[in-house]
Amino acid sequence: MAAALALTLVMIGCATAEGARRHHRPRVEEGPASYYGRGFAGRRTASGERFDPRAMTAASPSLPFGTRVRVTRAGGQSVTVRINDRCGCPGGRIIDLSEGAARRLGMIKAGVVTVRVEVLDP
């Protein structure tokens, strides 16, 4: 009986937001990234905030709004961005970065580059 109660408490703890944070392992994904810029300035993002192309933000197909991720380009440059928008991310892209983040990664001319995305917090 005590073992069943302990198992239930562990399961409930993992089901809560706090429990998920404690048991969360950083997710890492590799794939193509693109960016979107000034043409979307001032428009509302899926999270409701206005898009600022200079901000360190990004669009993800599935990560929760507010999640911070480290995006690292193959050359070693990296930037930390906050997810504030959704994307369909065509062509297998895993993230769309703001122009400001893309500039820090040196990807403006290339447009699409391979990156590593690591979730820093849920």
Phi and psi in radians as a Rosetta constraint file:
Dihedral C 1 N 2 CA 2 C 2 CIRCULARHARMONIC -1.124 0.35
Dihedral N 2 CA 2 C 2 N 3 CIRCULARHARMONIC -0.643 0.35
Dihedral C 2 N 3 CA 3 C 3 CIRCULARHARMONIC -1.152 0.35
Dihedral N 3 CA 3 C 3 N 4 CIRCULARHARMONIC -0.698 0.35
Dihedral C 3 N 4 CA 4 C 4 CIRCULARHARMONIC -1.135 0.35
Dihedral N 4 CA 4 C 4 N 5 CIRCULARHARMONIC -0.702 0.35
Dihedral C 4 N 5 CA 5 C 5 CIRCULARHARMONIC -1.134 0.35
Dihedral N 5 CA 5 C 5 N 6 CIRCULARHARMONIC -0.749 0.35
Dihedral C 5 N 6 CA 6 C 6 CIRCULARHARMONIC -1.103 0.35
Dihedral N 6 CA 6 C 6 N 7 CIRCULARHARMONIC -0.740 0.35
Dihedral C 6 N 7 CA 7 C 7 CIRCULARHARMONIC -1.094 0.35
Dihedral N 7 CA 7 C 7 N 8 CIRCULARHARMONIC -0.739 0.35
Dihedral C 7 N 8 CA 8 C 8 CIRCULARHARMONIC -1.083 0.35
Dihedral N 8 CA 8 C 8 N 9 CIRCULARHARMONIC -0.751 0.35
Dihedral C 8 N 9 CA 9 C 9 CIRCULARHARMONIC -1.133 0.35
Dihedral N 9 CA 9 C 9 N 10 CIRCULARHARMONIC -0.672 0.35
Dihedral C 9 N 10 CA 10 C 10 CIRCULARHARMONIC -1.130 0.35
Dihedral N 10 CA 10 C 10 N 11 CIRCULARHARMONIC -0.751 0.35
Dihedral C 10 N 11 CA 11 C 11 CIRCULARHARMONIC -1.120 0.35
Dihedral N 11 CA 11 C 11 N 12 CIRCULARHARMONIC -0.721 0.35
Dihedral C 11 N 12 CA 12 C 12 CIRCULARHARMONIC -1.145 0.35
Dihedral N 12 CA 12 C 12 N 13 CIRCULARHARMONIC -0.735 0.35
Dihedral C 12 N 13 CA 13 C 13 CIRCULARHARMONIC -1.053 0.35
Dihedral N 13 CA 13 C 13 N 14 CIRCULARHARMONIC -0.643 0.35
Dihedral C 13 N 14 CA 14 C 14 CIRCULARHARMONIC -1.316 0.35
Dihedral N 14 CA 14 C 14 N 15 CIRCULARHARMONIC -0.401 0.35
Dihedral C 14 N 15 CA 15 C 15 CIRCULARHARMONIC -1.430 0.35
Dihedral N 15 CA 15 C 15 N 16 CIRCULARHARMONIC -0.322 0.35
Dihedral C 15 N 16 CA 16 C 16 CIRCULARHARMONIC -1.449 0.35
Dihedral N 16 CA 16 C 16 N 17 CIRCULARHARMONIC 2.841 0.35
Dihedral C 16 N 17 CA 17 C 17 CIRCULARHARMONIC -1.050 0.35
Dihedral N 17 CA 17 C 17 N 18 CIRCULARHARMONIC -0.756 0.35
Dihedral C 17 N 18 CA 18 C 18 CIRCULARHARMONIC -1.138 0.35
Dihedral N 18 CA 18 C 18 N 19 CIRCULARHARMONIC -0.714 0.35
Dihedral C 18 N 19 CA 19 C 19 CIRCULARHARMONIC -1.103 0.35
Dihedral N 19 CA 19 C 19 N 20 CIRCULARHARMONIC -0.689 0.35
Dihedral C 19 N 20 CA 20 C 20 CIRCULARHARMONIC -1.117 0.35
Dihedral N 20 CA 20 C 20 N 21 CIRCULARHARMONIC -0.676 0.35
Dihedral C 20 N 21 CA 21 C 21 CIRCULARHARMONIC -1.108 0.35
Dihedral N 21 CA 21 C 21 N 22 CIRCULARHARMONIC -0.756 0.35
Dihedral C 21 N 22 CA 22 C 22 CIRCULARHARMONIC -1.143 0.35
Dihedral N 22 CA 22 C 22 N 23 CIRCULARHARMONIC -0.604 0.35
Dihedral C 22 N 23 CA 23 C 23 CIRCULARHARMONIC -1.773 0.35
Dihedral N 23 CA 23 C 23 N 24 CIRCULARHARMONIC 0.104 0.35
Dihedral C 23 N 24 CA 24 C 24 CIRCULARHARMONIC -1.353 0.35
Dihedral N 24 CA 24 C 24 N 25 CIRCULARHARMONIC 2.283 0.35
Dihedral C 24 N 25 CA 25 C 25 CIRCULARHARMONIC -1.775 0.35
Dihedral N 25 CA 25 C 25 N 26 CIRCULARHARMONIC 2.441 0.35
Dihedral C 25 N 26 CA 26 C 26 CIRCULARHARMONIC -1.000 0.35
Dihedral N 26 CA 26 C 26 N 27 CIRCULARHARMONIC 2.292 0.35
Dihedral C 26 N 27 CA 27 C 27 CIRCULARHARMONIC -1.569 0.35
Dihedral N 27 CA 27 C 27 N 28 CIRCULARHARMONIC 2.407 0.35
Dihedral C 27 N 28 CA 28 C 28 CIRCULARHARMONIC -2.246 0.35
Dihedral N 28 CA 28 C 28 N 29 CIRCULARHARMONIC 2.347 0.35
Dihedral C 28 N 29 CA 29 C 29 CIRCULARHARMONIC -2.427 0.35
Dihedral N 29 CA 29 C 29 N 30 CIRCULARHARMONIC 2.496 0.35
Dihedral C 29 N 30 CA 30 C 30 CIRCULARHARMONIC -2.122 0.35
Dihedral N 30 CA 30 C 30 N 31 CIRCULARHARMONIC 2.469 0.35
Dihedral C 30 N 31 CA 31 C 31 CIRCULARHARMONIC 2.932 0.35
Dihedral N 31 CA 31 C 31 N 32 CIRCULARHARMONIC -3.015 0.35
Dihedral C 31 N 32 CA 32 C 32 CIRCULARHARMONIC -1.325 0.35
Dihedral N 32 CA 32 C 32 N 33 CIRCULARHARMONIC 2.520 0.35
Dihedral C 32 N 33 CA 33 C 33 CIRCULARHARMONIC -2.207 0.35
Dihedral N 33 CA 33 C 33 N 34 CIRCULARHARMONIC 2.582 0.35
Dihedral C 33 N 34 CA 34 C 34 CIRCULARHARMONIC -2.241 0.35
Dihedral N 34 CA 34 C 34 N 35 CIRCULARHARMONIC -3.023 0.35
Dihedral C 34 N 35 CA 35 C 35 CIRCULARHARMONIC -2.518 0.35
Dihedral N 35 CA 35 C 35 N 36 CIRCULARHARMONIC 2.800 0.35
Dihedral C 35 N 36 CA 36 C 36 CIRCULARHARMONIC -2.277 0.35
Dihedral N 36 CA 36 C 36 N 37 CIRCULARHARMONIC 2.588 0.35
Dihedral C 36 N 37 CA 37 C 37 CIRCULARHARMONIC -2.289 0.35
Dihedral N 37 CA 37 C 37 N 38 CIRCULARHARMONIC -2.394 0.35
Dihedral C 37 N 38 CA 38 C 38 CIRCULARHARMONIC -1.015 0.35
Dihedral N 38 CA 38 C 38 N 39 CIRCULARHARMONIC -0.492 0.35
Dihedral C 38 N 39 CA 39 C 39 CIRCULARHARMONIC -1.065 0.35
Dihedral N 39 CA 39 C 39 N 40 CIRCULARHARMONIC -0.365 0.35
Dihedral C 39 N 40 CA 40 C 40 CIRCULARHARMONIC -1.813 0.35
Dihedral N 40 CA 40 C 40 N 41 CIRCULARHARMONIC 0.029 0.35
Dihedral C 40 N 41 CA 41 C 41 CIRCULARHARMONIC -0.960 0.35
Dihedral N 41 CA 41 C 41 N 42 CIRCULARHARMONIC 2.305 0.35
Dihedral C 41 N 42 CA 42 C 42 CIRCULARHARMONIC 1.485 0.35
Dihedral N 42 CA 42 C 42 N 43 CIRCULARHARMONIC -0.273 0.35
Dihedral C 42 N 43 CA 43 C 43 CIRCULARHARMONIC -1.277 0.35
Dihedral N 43 CA 43 C 43 N 44 CIRCULARHARMONIC 2.672 0.35
Dihedral C 43 N 44 CA 44 C 44 CIRCULARHARMONIC -1.308 0.35
Dihedral N 44 CA 44 C 44 N 45 CIRCULARHARMONIC 2.373 0.35
Dihedral C 44 N 45 CA 45 C 45 CIRCULARHARMONIC -1.481 0.35
Dihedral N 45 CA 45 C 45 N 46 CIRCULARHARMONIC 3.041 0.35
Dihedral C 45 N 46 CA 46 C 46 CIRCULARHARMONIC -1.085 0.35
Dihedral N 46 CA 46 C 46 N 47 CIRCULARHARMONIC -0.431 0.35
Dihedral C 46 N 47 CA 47 C 47 CIRCULARHARMONIC -1.418 0.35
Dihedral N 47 CA 47 C 47 N 48 CIRCULARHARMONIC -0.189 0.35
Dihedral C 47 N 48 CA 48 C 48 CIRCULARHARMONIC 1.786 0.35
Dihedral N 48 CA 48 C 48 N 49 CIRCULARHARMONIC -0.262 0.35
Dihedral C 48 N 49 CA 49 C 49 CIRCULARHARMONIC -1.448 0.35
Dihedral N 49 CA 49 C 49 N 50 CIRCULARHARMONIC 2.811 0.35
Dihedral C 49 N 50 CA 50 C 50 CIRCULARHARMONIC -1.427 0.35
Dihedral N 50 CA 50 C 50 N 51 CIRCULARHARMONIC 2.426 0.35
Dihedral C 50 N 51 CA 51 C 51 CIRCULARHARMONIC -1.313 0.35
Dihedral N 51 CA 51 C 51 N 52 CIRCULARHARMONIC 2.247 0.35
Dihedral C 51 N 52 CA 52 C 52 CIRCULARHARMONIC -2.061 0.35
Dihedral N 52 CA 52 C 52 N 53 CIRCULARHARMONIC 1.923 0.35
Dihedral C 52 N 53 CA 53 C 53 CIRCULARHARMONIC -1.081 0.35
Dihedral N 53 CA 53 C 53 N 54 CIRCULARHARMONIC -0.330 0.35
Dihedral C 53 N 54 CA 54 C 54 CIRCULARHARMONIC -1.476 0.35
Dihedral N 54 CA 54 C 54 N 55 CIRCULARHARMONIC -0.300 0.35
Dihedral C 54 N 55 CA 55 C 55 CIRCULARHARMONIC -1.245 0.35
Dihedral N 55 CA 55 C 55 N 56 CIRCULARHARMONIC 2.772 0.35
Dihedral C 55 N 56 CA 56 C 56 CIRCULARHARMONIC -1.599 0.35
Dihedral N 56 CA 56 C 56 N 57 CIRCULARHARMONIC 1.349 0.35
Dihedral C 56 N 57 CA 57 C 57 CIRCULARHARMONIC -2.282 0.35
Dihedral N 57 CA 57 C 57 N 58 CIRCULARHARMONIC 2.987 0.35
Dihedral C 57 N 58 CA 58 C 58 CIRCULARHARMONIC -2.744 0.35
Dihedral N 58 CA 58 C 58 N 59 CIRCULARHARMONIC 2.854 0.35
Dihedral C 58 N 59 CA 59 C 59 CIRCULARHARMONIC -1.932 0.35
Dihedral N 59 CA 59 C 59 N 60 CIRCULARHARMONIC 2.407 0.35
Dihedral C 59 N 60 CA 60 C 60 CIRCULARHARMONIC -2.283 0.35
Dihedral N 60 CA 60 C 60 N 61 CIRCULARHARMONIC 2.565 0.35
Dihedral C 60 N 61 CA 61 C 61 CIRCULARHARMONIC -1.228 0.35
Dihedral N 61 CA 61 C 61 N 62 CIRCULARHARMONIC -0.372 0.35
Dihedral C 61 N 62 CA 62 C 62 CIRCULARHARMONIC -2.516 0.35
Dihedral N 62 CA 62 C 62 N 63 CIRCULARHARMONIC -0.342 0.35
Dihedral C 62 N 63 CA 63 C 63 CIRCULARHARMONIC -1.187 0.35
Dihedral N 63 CA 63 C 63 N 64 CIRCULARHARMONIC 2.501 0.35
Dihedral C 63 N 64 CA 64 C 64 CIRCULARHARMONIC -1.101 0.35
Dihedral N 64 CA 64 C 64 N 65 CIRCULARHARMONIC 2.568 0.35
Dihedral C 64 N 65 CA 65 C 65 CIRCULARHARMONIC -1.018 0.35
Dihedral N 65 CA 65 C 65 N 66 CIRCULARHARMONIC 2.466 0.35
Dihedral C 65 N 66 CA 66 C 66 CIRCULARHARMONIC 1.610 0.35
Dihedral N 66 CA 66 C 66 N 67 CIRCULARHARMONIC -0.237 0.35
Dihedral C 66 N 67 CA 67 C 67 CIRCULARHARMONIC -1.161 0.35
Dihedral N 67 CA 67 C 67 N 68 CIRCULARHARMONIC 2.311 0.35
Dihedral C 67 N 68 CA 68 C 68 CIRCULARHARMONIC -1.662 0.35
Dihedral N 68 CA 68 C 68 N 69 CIRCULARHARMONIC 2.340 0.35
Dihedral C 68 N 69 CA 69 C 69 CIRCULARHARMONIC -2.300 0.35
Dihedral N 69 CA 69 C 69 N 70 CIRCULARHARMONIC 2.595 0.35
Dihedral C 69 N 70 CA 70 C 70 CIRCULARHARMONIC -1.719 0.35
Dihedral N 70 CA 70 C 70 N 71 CIRCULARHARMONIC 2.181 0.35
Dihedral C 70 N 71 CA 71 C 71 CIRCULARHARMONIC -1.921 0.35
Dihedral N 71 CA 71 C 71 N 72 CIRCULARHARMONIC 2.133 0.35
Dihedral C 71 N 72 CA 72 C 72 CIRCULARHARMONIC -2.117 0.35
Dihedral N 72 CA 72 C 72 N 73 CIRCULARHARMONIC 2.221 0.35
Dihedral C 72 N 73 CA 73 C 73 CIRCULARHARMONIC -1.478 0.35
Dihedral N 73 CA 73 C 73 N 74 CIRCULARHARMONIC 2.716 0.35
Dihedral C 73 N 74 CA 74 C 74 CIRCULARHARMONIC -0.931 0.35
Dihedral N 74 CA 74 C 74 N 75 CIRCULARHARMONIC -0.531 0.35
Dihedral C 74 N 75 CA 75 C 75 CIRCULARHARMONIC -1.318 0.35
Dihedral N 75 CA 75 C 75 N 76 CIRCULARHARMONIC -0.104 0.35
Dihedral C 75 N 76 CA 76 C 76 CIRCULARHARMONIC 1.881 0.35
Dihedral N 76 CA 76 C 76 N 77 CIRCULARHARMONIC -0.315 0.35
Dihedral C 76 N 77 CA 77 C 77 CIRCULARHARMONIC -1.163 0.35
Dihedral N 77 CA 77 C 77 N 78 CIRCULARHARMONIC 2.509 0.35
Dihedral C 77 N 78 CA 78 C 78 CIRCULARHARMONIC -2.480 0.35
Dihedral N 78 CA 78 C 78 N 79 CIRCULARHARMONIC 2.771 0.35
Dihedral C 78 N 79 CA 79 C 79 CIRCULARHARMONIC -2.564 0.35
Dihedral N 79 CA 79 C 79 N 80 CIRCULARHARMONIC 2.558 0.35
Dihedral C 79 N 80 CA 80 C 80 CIRCULARHARMONIC -1.781 0.35
Dihedral N 80 CA 80 C 80 N 81 CIRCULARHARMONIC 2.238 0.35
Dihedral C 80 N 81 CA 81 C 81 CIRCULARHARMONIC -2.227 0.35
Dihedral N 81 CA 81 C 81 N 82 CIRCULARHARMONIC 2.835 0.35
Dihedral C 81 N 82 CA 82 C 82 CIRCULARHARMONIC -1.966 0.35
Dihedral N 82 CA 82 C 82 N 83 CIRCULARHARMONIC 2.331 0.35
Dihedral C 82 N 83 CA 83 C 83 CIRCULARHARMONIC -1.318 0.35
Dihedral N 83 CA 83 C 83 N 84 CIRCULARHARMONIC 2.131 0.35
Dihedral C 83 N 84 CA 84 C 84 CIRCULARHARMONIC -2.370 0.35
Dihedral N 84 CA 84 C 84 N 85 CIRCULARHARMONIC 0.132 0.35
Dihedral C 84 N 85 CA 85 C 85 CIRCULARHARMONIC -2.614 0.35
Dihedral N 85 CA 85 C 85 N 86 CIRCULARHARMONIC 2.899 0.35
Dihedral C 85 N 86 CA 86 C 86 CIRCULARHARMONIC -1.906 0.35
Dihedral N 86 CA 86 C 86 N 87 CIRCULARHARMONIC 2.670 0.35
Dihedral C 86 N 87 CA 87 C 87 CIRCULARHARMONIC -2.483 0.35
Dihedral N 87 CA 87 C 87 N 88 CIRCULARHARMONIC 2.650 0.35
Dihedral C 87 N 88 CA 88 C 88 CIRCULARHARMONIC -1.382 0.35
Dihedral N 88 CA 88 C 88 N 89 CIRCULARHARMONIC -0.343 0.35
Dihedral C 88 N 89 CA 89 C 89 CIRCULARHARMONIC 0.769 0.35
Dihedral N 89 CA 89 C 89 N 90 CIRCULARHARMONIC 1.206 0.35
Dihedral C 89 N 90 CA 90 C 90 CIRCULARHARMONIC -1.124 0.35
Dihedral N 90 CA 90 C 90 N 91 CIRCULARHARMONIC 2.817 0.35
Dihedral C 90 N 91 CA 91 C 91 CIRCULARHARMONIC 1.203 0.35
Dihedral N 91 CA 91 C 91 N 92 CIRCULARHARMONIC 0.408 0.35
Dihedral C 91 N 92 CA 92 C 92 CIRCULARHARMONIC 1.358 0.35
Dihedral N 92 CA 92 C 92 N 93 CIRCULARHARMONIC 0.179 0.35
Dihedral C 92 N 93 CA 93 C 93 CIRCULARHARMONIC -1.127 0.35
Dihedral N 93 CA 93 C 93 N 94 CIRCULARHARMONIC 2.530 0.35
Dihedral C 93 N 94 CA 94 C 94 CIRCULARHARMONIC -1.800 0.35
Dihedral N 94 CA 94 C 94 N 95 CIRCULARHARMONIC -0.240 0.35
Dihedral C 94 N 95 CA 95 C 95 CIRCULARHARMONIC -2.819 0.35
Dihedral N 95 CA 95 C 95 N 96 CIRCULARHARMONIC 2.549 0.35
Dihedral C 95 N 96 CA 96 C 96 CIRCULARHARMONIC -2.018 0.35
Dihedral N 96 CA 96 C 96 N 97 CIRCULARHARMONIC 2.122 0.35
Dihedral C 96 N 97 CA 97 C 97 CIRCULARHARMONIC -1.683 0.35
Dihedral N 97 CA 97 C 97 N 98 CIRCULARHARMONIC 2.737 0.35
Dihedral C 97 N 98 CA 98 C 98 CIRCULARHARMONIC -1.192 0.35
Dihedral N 98 CA 98 C 98 N 99 CIRCULARHARMONIC 2.813 0.35
Dihedral C 98 N 99 CA 99 C 99 CIRCULARHARMONIC -1.061 0.35
Dihedral N 99 CA 99 C 99 N 100 CIRCULARHARMONIC -0.660 0.35
Dihedral C 99 N 100 CA 100 C 100 CIRCULARHARMONIC -1.049 0.35
Dihedral N 100 CA 100 C 100 N 101 CIRCULARHARMONIC -0.757 0.35
Dihedral C 100 N 101 CA 101 C 101 CIRCULARHARMONIC -1.191 0.35
Dihedral N 101 CA 101 C 101 N 102 CIRCULARHARMONIC -0.690 0.35
Dihedral C 101 N 102 CA 102 C 102 CIRCULARHARMONIC -1.102 0.35
Dihedral N 102 CA 102 C 102 N 103 CIRCULARHARMONIC -0.674 0.35
Dihedral C 102 N 103 CA 103 C 103 CIRCULARHARMONIC -1.090 0.35
Dihedral N 103 CA 103 C 103 N 104 CIRCULARHARMONIC -0.752 0.35
Dihedral C 103 N 104 CA 104 C 104 CIRCULARHARMONIC -1.100 0.35
Dihedral N 104 CA 104 C 104 N 105 CIRCULARHARMONIC -0.518 0.35
Dihedral C 104 N 105 CA 105 C 105 CIRCULARHARMONIC -1.535 0.35
Dihedral N 105 CA 105 C 105 N 106 CIRCULARHARMONIC -0.067 0.35
Dihedral C 105 N 106 CA 106 C 106 CIRCULARHARMONIC 1.169 0.35
Dihedral N 106 CA 106 C 106 N 107 CIRCULARHARMONIC 0.656 0.35
Dihedral C 106 N 107 CA 107 C 107 CIRCULARHARMONIC -1.984 0.35
Dihedral N 107 CA 107 C 107 N 108 CIRCULARHARMONIC 0.204 0.35
Dihedral C 107 N 108 CA 108 C 108 CIRCULARHARMONIC -1.067 0.35
Dihedral N 108 CA 108 C 108 N 109 CIRCULARHARMONIC -0.841 0.35
Dihedral C 108 N 109 CA 109 C 109 CIRCULARHARMONIC -1.182 0.35
Dihedral N 109 CA 109 C 109 N 110 CIRCULARHARMONIC -0.711 0.35
Dihedral C 109 N 110 CA 110 C 110 CIRCULARHARMONIC -1.231 0.35
Dihedral N 110 CA 110 C 110 N 111 CIRCULARHARMONIC -0.651 0.35
Dihedral C 110 N 111 CA 111 C 111 CIRCULARHARMONIC 1.464 0.35
Dihedral N 111 CA 111 C 111 N 112 CIRCULARHARMONIC -0.892 0.35
Dihedral C 111 N 112 CA 112 C 112 CIRCULARHARMONIC -2.260 0.35
Dihedral N 112 CA 112 C 112 N 113 CIRCULARHARMONIC 2.246 0.35
Dihedral C 112 N 113 CA 113 C 113 CIRCULARHARMONIC -2.384 0.35
Dihedral N 113 CA 113 C 113 N 114 CIRCULARHARMONIC 2.827 0.35
Dihedral C 113 N 114 CA 114 C 114 CIRCULARHARMONIC -1.480 0.35
Dihedral N 114 CA 114 C 114 N 115 CIRCULARHARMONIC 2.320 0.35
Dihedral C 114 N 115 CA 115 C 115 CIRCULARHARMONIC -2.361 0.35
Dihedral N 115 CA 115 C 115 N 116 CIRCULARHARMONIC 2.916 0.35
Dihedral C 115 N 116 CA 116 C 116 CIRCULARHARMONIC -2.003 0.35
Dihedral N 116 CA 116 C 116 N 117 CIRCULARHARMONIC 2.189 0.35
Dihedral C 116 N 117 CA 117 C 117 CIRCULARHARMONIC -1.938 0.35
Dihedral N 117 CA 117 C 117 N 118 CIRCULARHARMONIC 2.108 0.35
Dihedral C 117 N 118 CA 118 C 118 CIRCULARHARMONIC -2.067 0.35
Dihedral N 118 CA 118 C 118 N 119 CIRCULARHARMONIC 2.146 0.35
Dihedral C 118 N 119 CA 119 C 119 CIRCULARHARMONIC -1.259 0.35
Dihedral N 119 CA 119 C 119 N 120 CIRCULARHARMONIC 2.163 0.35
Dihedral C 119 N 120 CA 120 C 120 CIRCULARHARMONIC -1.611 0.35
Dihedral N 120 CA 120 C 120 N 121 CIRCULARHARMONIC -0.583 0.35
Dihedral C 120 N 121 CA 121 C 121 CIRCULARHARMONIC -2.651 0.35
Dihedral N 121 CA 121 C 121 N 122 CIRCULARHARMONIC 2.599 0.35
